[in-house]
């Protein structure tokens, strides 16, 4: 399971089709036709994906994604850092991918707060603390199987500053967002 976060009114930069010729050409194909073509030409698929990623980075407010392992610690950090911005419905809604929406005002405030925390080193401190917690959980789990008594799930949930930075940038350009 993953979390797909969509900008409600994102900043969209004009796309120069000449800058992304492979993406431009093959994005016009039906999805199934594109997949068939890529099955026979992996280099073409790689180029298409590279250009798609670059386009997405230029329009970072349209879409943000994390699998559940990355999203949960990120959202926990956001909630703990933005207690004065998010209400109870927002905190709970962010834990599910059921379409909860965060307003443009709140998204902008979250972005501002996260950038401040990144710049002051708070986020890096939390990353270091989180890495220590993960390592302790991994040590605790040696010889145990998932689901065994005492299995520590904290070893499964990564956190890093780069993910927070990407999310902050998304929030700043999303125009509000929906968590799906």
C-alpha positions, 0 to 999 in steps of 0.5 A: 500500500502506498500514499499518493498525494495530489496537489489540488491547485498546483503550480504548473510550469509551461512544458517545453516539448522540445526539452522532453522529446521522448516523453512528448512523443510516447505519452500520446500513445495509449498506455497499453500500446506504450507498454508493449513498445517498451517491452521490446525497447528497454532503453526507450522506456528508460529515456521515457521514464527519465524525462517523465521524472524530470517533468515531474520535478519541474512541477513538483506540486502536482504529485507526491508519493511514498509507500506506507513505510516511508509515509508513516514516519514522514506524516508523524514528523509533520504532525508533531512539527505542525500541531498548531497548523493541523487539526485532529481530522487532518492528523487522522486523515493523513494516516489513511489514503481515503481522500482527506484534503489539506487546504492551500493555507495549511499546505503553505504553512506546513511547507514553511515550517518544514523548510525552517526545521530543515534549515535549523538542523532539527530534521537532521537531528530527527533523522539521526534519532530515527536511524538509531531507533531503526538500528535498535529495532533491527538488533532486537529483531535478529532471530525473529520472524515478522509477527513473532512476539516482541518483533519491533516494527520500527526497523521497517519505517525509514526517515530522511531529510531528503524525503521531508525536503521533497514533501515540503517542496510539494506542499509549497507548490501544491495549492492544497493537497488530497491524500489518496 
